[in-house]
Amino acid sequence: MDVIDENGTAVPNQESKKVLAGVLAIVLGALGIHKFILGYTKEGVIMLLVTVLTCGFGGMVTSIIGLVEGIIYLTKSDEEFIETYQVNQKGWF
């Protein structure tokens, strides 16, 4: 089932993106890979740079952020996920 955004454009069902982003957020959250999957390039680059530029020490913080976001992604219904992260483009939490 497609969702119609505020511009009248159909957004295809993103269930597979939800599961992929959720699992990657839990497993590789420190690198921000889940942000790139969802199309949030700026947020993904921020997480990646924090981890790399601090020689991994910042990765402790970004991995916790990834874990929390992964749990949030996986516990939302498909409709909530699409509305929040695909239509409204909510970049953090």
C-alpha positions as CSV (number, residue, x, y, z in Angstrom):
1,M,0.0,0.0,0.0
2,D,1.3,3.4,-0.9
3,V,1.2,6.5,1.3
4,I,0.5,9.9,-0.2
5,D,2.7,12.7,1.0
6,E,1.9,16.4,1.3
7,N,2.8,17.0,-2.3
8,G,0.4,14.3,-3.5
9,T,3.3,12.0,-4.5
10,A,2.9,8.3,-3.7
11,V,5.6,7.0,-1.3
12,P,6.0,3.2,-1.9
13,N,5.8,0.8,1.1
14,Q,9.0,1.0,3.0
15,E,8.7,-2.1,5.2
16,S,11.9,-3.6,3.9
17,K,13.7,-0.3,4.4
18,K,12.4,-0.2,8.0
19,V,13.8,-3.6,8.9
20,L,17.1,-3.1,7.1
21,A,17.6,0.4,8.8
22,G,16.6,-1.0,12.2
23,V,19.0,-4.0,12.0
24,L,21.9,-1.8,10.6
25,A,21.3,0.8,13.3
26,I,21.6,-1.9,16.0
27,V,24.6,-3.6,14.5
28,L,26.5,-0.8,12.8
29,G,25.0,2.2,14.5
30,A,28.3,3.9,15.3
31,L,29.0,4.3,11.5
32,G,25.6,5.8,10.7
33,I,24.9,3.3,7.9
34,H,21.2,3.3,8.8
35,K,21.0,7.0,8.1
36,F,22.3,6.5,4.6
37,I,19.8,3.8,4.0
38,L,17.0,6.2,4.9
39,G,18.4,8.9,2.7
40,Y,19.7,11.1,5.5
41,T,23.1,11.8,4.1
42,K,24.0,14.8,6.4
43,E,23.1,12.8,9.6
44,G,25.0,9.8,8.3
45,V,28.1,11.8,7.6
46,I,27.9,13.4,11.1
47,M,27.8,10.0,12.8
48,L,30.5,8.6,10.6
49,L,32.8,11.6,11.2
50,V,32.2,11.6,15.0
51,T,33.3,7.9,15.1
52,V,36.3,8.2,12.7
53,L,37.7,11.6,13.9
54,T,37.7,10.6,17.5
55,C,39.5,7.3,16.7
56,G,36.5,5.3,17.8
57,F,35.9,7.0,21.1
58,G,32.9,8.9,19.8
59,G,31.7,5.6,18.5
60,M,30.5,4.7,22.0
61,V,28.1,7.6,21.9
62,T,27.0,7.1,18.3
63,S,26.6,3.3,18.8
64,I,24.1,4.1,21.7
65,I,22.3,6.5,19.4
66,G,22.2,3.8,16.7
67,L,20.9,1.2,19.2
68,V,18.1,3.5,20.4
69,E,17.2,4.4,16.8
70,G,17.2,0.8,15.7
71,I,14.8,-0.2,18.5
72,I,12.6,2.8,17.7
73,Y,12.5,1.9,13.9
74,L,11.7,-1.8,14.6
75,T,8.9,-1.1,17.2
76,K,7.0,1.5,15.0
77,S,4.2,0.2,12.8
78,D,4.8,0.4,9.1
79,E,2.4,3.3,8.8
80,E,4.1,5.3,11.6
81,F,7.6,4.5,10.2
82,I,6.6,5.8,6.7
83,E,4.9,8.8,8.1
84,T,7.8,9.8,10.4
85,Y,10.9,8.9,8.5
86,Q,9.8,8.9,4.8
87,V,7.1,11.6,4.5
88,N,8.1,14.0,7.3
89,Q,11.9,13.2,7.0
90,K,12.6,13.2,10.7
91,G,16.4,12.8,10.9
92,W,17.0,12.1,14.6
93,F,15.2,9.7,16.9
